[in-house]
């Protein structure tokens, strides 16, 4: 049972960690990394499963209740099911969710459900096979759709994450929203961010959350606003008669920072108290230098006691004023 709850210096309750287990990925998505890929870190530089489990035990004792496993692509790392089984057994962790590109996930869905995975976020940016190839630079559409069908077959709560990219997948917005007509899924449209290993693709973001909503409303004028859950990053909507829902995430506009309840740990063990900061301290190094549990807890509290108010402040405070240009794969999508 948690002894104390975590709060930042703005009074925000922190109960959610996004844990990136690898920076490796078998796709090369336009919005995530350059076509030639990125320089991956060595195996020794990654947090080991034992180190990650130690951290999750500590954070659970500090009030963390929800963990999202991200990458890279989590399932390119060996023995991931073993790790997930141990993670789901930690006292105090109420929800373990996974974000995956779906290329390696189809056959794992029954086991994911049996070990207690709460939900899956499936990255899918196009329903047109050619546009999917252009965005991901890989011929993996059929594998991803097979995973989608497996998730539905096994009644796994599923969200579809689609990054909206000008000139890349605008034609897919309405067809993707139509997935919710017959399938009980949440399709979330996400503003593109500059975490692609190169920097922002556009001088201004034409397809922000307002433009995405306007586009949806043109096809679904009766679309109704749903109440947003606590800490929600998405504005959620229901199309009358549809089984699922539609969400819009203002990931670049950063309109949800005021209720942010999450921290991130990168594959190399860097703590990020905001997606847009460049890292607060390296947990891996402190652990390997022999830090006690009490020292690690104290370091987390100190970091959260100096947290940026929002993503704009975090970006302004980056070292040497350098702009955002790292790959999302190195952070944890």
Secondary structure, DSSP 8 states (H G I E B T S, - for coil): --SS-EE-TTS-EE-EEEEE--S--S---TTTS-TT------GGGS--HHHHHHHHHHHHHTT--EEEEESS-GGGSTTHHHHHHHHHTSTT--EEEEEE-SSS-GGGHHHHHHHT--EEEEE---SSHHHHHHHHSSS-HHHHHHHHHHHHHTT--EEEEEEE-TTTSTTHHHHHHHHHHHS--EEEEEE--STBTT--SSSS-SS-HHHHHHHHHHH-TT-EE----TT-SEEEEE-TT-SSEEEEE-TTTTTTGGG--EEEE-TT-EEESSTTS--SEEHHHHHHTT--HHHHHHHHHHHHTT--SSHHHHHHTSGGG----SBHHHH--
